[in-house]
Amino acid sequence: MTDLSKTVIVLINPYNDFLHPDGKLTPFLKDLEEKETVKHMKELVATQWTPNSFQDWRHMTPNNVKQQRIQFFEEGTFGSHIYEGSFQNTDLDFQLRQREKSHLVLAGLTANTCLEATARQAFELGYNVTLLKDATAGYSKELTDAASDLVWPLFSTVTTVKEFENTLNSTEHR
């Protein structure tokens, strides 16, 4: 059973250049529409976000709360990253450990690059990792499927947003 108090959703690169219909990279994401990636990412964020989401965070100032909310839900990480993995040269690991988070639920772009690299780094740092295969896309359906079907199960739990939501609902009723 997942301890929800130790779980956090991390969105990787949900930038307009990937997700907006007029984005520069949107035409290159071959399975974005087929997977309904944007819809699933919105559903995912709705599972965790409430006006009190940051209420129990330690060492946060009101200014930090606003800044963290913007970065977490619009940029997808606690700081910008220039490498494929979101942990390298960022304070993401520090921020998560400060909040005693041990289970990461990851979604975002792209499936076999930044999302996968972040998941691998998280696994190597000792986090429990869940990857949501319907809240991502890639430069080809084959690359996305190879990542989600063959590679991700080696270091994470692979599921869908709906299956993750069902887990949340069943945990709430216990």
Backbone hydrogen bonds, N-H to C=O, Kabsch-Sander energy under -0.5 kcal/mol:
donor,donor_aa,acceptor,acceptor_aa,energy
4,L,2,T,-1.0
6,K,3,D,-2.0
7,T,4,L,-1.3
8,V,103,H,-2.2
10,V,105,V,-2.7
12,I,10,V,-0.5
12,I,107,A,-2.8
13,N,11,L,-0.6
13,N,75,E,-0.6
15,Y,13,N,-2.0
18,F,15,Y,-1.4
19,L,15,Y,-2.5
20,H,16,N,-1.8
23,G,20,H,-2.5
25,L,17,D,-2.1
26,T,17,D,-0.9
28,F,25,L,-1.4
29,L,25,L,-0.7
29,L,26,T,-1.4
30,K,28,F,-1.2
30,K,138,G,-1.0
31,D,138,G,-0.8
32,L,29,L,-1.1
35,K,31,D,-2.2
36,E,32,L,-0.5
36,E,33,E,-0.8
37,T,32,L,-2.0
40,H,36,E,-2.4
41,M,37,T,-2.6
42,K,38,V,-2.2
43,E,39,K,-2.2
44,L,40,H,-2.3
45,V,41,M,-2.3
46,A,42,K,-2.0
47,T,43,E,-0.9
47,T,44,L,-1.1
48,Q,44,L,-0.6
48,Q,45,V,-1.2
49,W,45,V,-2.3
53,S,50,T,-2.0
55,Q,52,N,-1.8
57,W,54,F,-1.5
60,M,57,W,-0.6
65,V,61,T,-2.3
66,K,62,P,-1.8
67,Q,63,N,-2.3
68,Q,64,N,-3.8
69,R,65,V,-2.5
70,I,66,K,-2.1
71,Q,67,Q,-2.6
72,F,68,Q,-3.4
73,F,69,R,-2.2
74,E,70,I,-1.9
75,E,70,I,-0.7
75,E,71,Q,-1.3
76,G,71,Q,-1.7
77,T,71,Q,-0.7
90,T,87,F,-1.5
95,Q,91,D,-2.9
96,L,92,L,-2.5
97,R,93,D,-2.6
98,Q,94,F,-2.6
99,R,95,Q,-1.1
100,E,97,R,-1.5
101,K,96,L,-2.6
102,S,6,K,-2.3
103,H,6,K,-2.5
104,L,128,N,-3.0
105,V,8,V,-2.6
106,L,104,L,-0.6
106,L,130,T,-3.2
107,A,10,V,-1.8
108,G,135,A,-2.2
109,L,12,I,-2.9
110,T,137,A,-0.6
111,A,137,A,-2.8
113,T,110,T,-1.3
115,L,110,T,-1.9
116,E,110,T,-0.7
116,E,111,A,-0.6
117,A,113,T,-3.1
118,T,114,C,-2.3
119,A,115,L,-2.2
120,R,116,E,-2.6
121,Q,117,A,-2.4
122,A,118,T,-2.6
123,F,119,A,-2.5
124,E,120,R,-2.6
125,L,121,Q,-1.6
126,G,123,F,-1.5
127,Y,122,A,-2.5
128,N,102,S,-3.0
130,T,104,L,-2.7
131,L,157,T,-3.0
132,L,106,L,-2.1
133,K,131,L,-0.8
133,K,159,T,-2.5
135,A,132,L,-1.5
137,A,108,G,-0.5
144,T,140,S,-2.1
145,D,141,K,-2.9
146,A,142,E,-2.5
147,A,143,L,-2.1
148,S,144,T,-2.8
149,D,145,D,-2.8
150,L,146,A,-1.9
151,V,146,A,-1.6
151,V,147,A,-0.5
152,W,147,A,-3.1
154,L,151,V,-1.9
155,F,152,W,-1.9
156,S,152,W,-1.3
157,T,129,V,-2.6
159,T,131,L,-2.4
164,F,160,T,-2.3
165,E,161,V,-2.9
166,N,162,K,-2.4
167,T,163,E,-1.7
168,L,164,F,-2.0
169,N,165,E,-2.6
170,S,166,N,-2.5
171,T,167,T,-2.1
172,E,168,L,-2.2
173,H,169,N,-1.2
174,R,171,T,-1.2
